[in-house]
Amino acid sequence: MTVADIVKALDLKVFSGNEGLNQEIVGGYTSDLLSDVMGNADAGMVWITLQTHINVMAIASLKELAAIILVKGLEPEANTLQQSNNEGIPILGTNLQAFEITGKLYQLLNK
């Protein structure tokens, strides 16, 4: 399953990083603690968070994540958008809570 597939299936908004929409997804990780994601997320995962600042891009790039999903209708900061486009790592958005979108992504990936 690709990032584009989950965008369509979960009705996500694409904020940036369109180059990475064809990335394959291997799983997901939900956390708002950057050090937790850095220590535990694997390459190819989708990261679900409420963090919108540029440091999320540093972690996403370091861990070679497939995409980031922002929850609760949050939008990325301008410099975060720019770095997302530079890195080709999509930032996506939903109005759902982290709990809800995590469950939906889990179900989708485990069909």
N, C-alpha and C positions, 0 to 999 in steps of 0.2 A: 504494500500500500504506500502511496506517495503522499507528500504534503498536500498536493492539489486534491487528492481523493478525500482527505479528511476535511479540507476546506468546504468541499461540496456537501459531504455527508453530514457535517456538524454545523453547517451554515455559519462559517467563520468569516470575519472581515479580514482582508489582506491589507495590512498597513504598508508593508515594505518588503524588500528582499525577494522580489518576484523571480529572480534567477534561480532560487532554490526550491521552487514549487515542485520540481520533479524529483527531489530527494526521496529516497526510500526511508521509511520509518520502521524502526525495530522495536519501539516501545515508547513509554512515556515516563515522566518523572514530575512529581508535584512537590514544590517546596518554594518558600520565600526566603530561605536562608542561603546566601550565595556560597558559603563554604560547604554546606551540605550538598548542593548541586555539584560543586567542583569535586567533592570527594566520592560521590555516589552515582551520578548520572553517567550513562555510557554513550558513545558515539552513535548517532542515528536516532537518538530519542527526541521526543517532543517535550519541552519543558513548559509546565503550566505554573504561572506565577502572577503576583500582583505588582511585582517590581517593574518600573518603567524607565529607570535611569540607564545611562550608558554602560555601567558595569555589567549589566546582564549580557551585553554583546561580547564583552571580554570573556566571560564564562562560557557562553555559547560557542564562541570560536575555539577556545582552548579545548573544550570537550567534544568539538565537532558535532554539535547537536543539529538535528534536522530542521527544527523550528522552535519558536517560542509562542505560547498562547497567553495573552493577557486576559485576565478575568474581570468581572464586575463592570464592564464598560470602560475600563481604563484605556488610555491611549499613551503610546510611547512619547518620550520627550524628543524634541527635534534632533538633537545630536545622536540619539539612539536610532532614530529612523535612518539618518545618514550612514551610520556605521553598519546597520543592517543591510542597506543597499550595497555598501562597499564589500561586505563579507559574503553577500548572497545567502544570508540566513533569514528566512521569512519571519516577520513578526505578525502574528495573527491576533484577532480579538473576538471576545464573546461577552455578552451581558450576563452570562451565567456565573454562579459562584464556582470556586475551585473544585469543591466537592462534586458538583453536578457535572462539570465538563470532564473531570477526571473519570467519573463513572461511564459517561458516554464514550469517551475515547477508549477506555478499557474494553467495553462491549464491542466496539467497532473493530478493534485490533484482534480480538479473540473470537471472531465469527468463524 
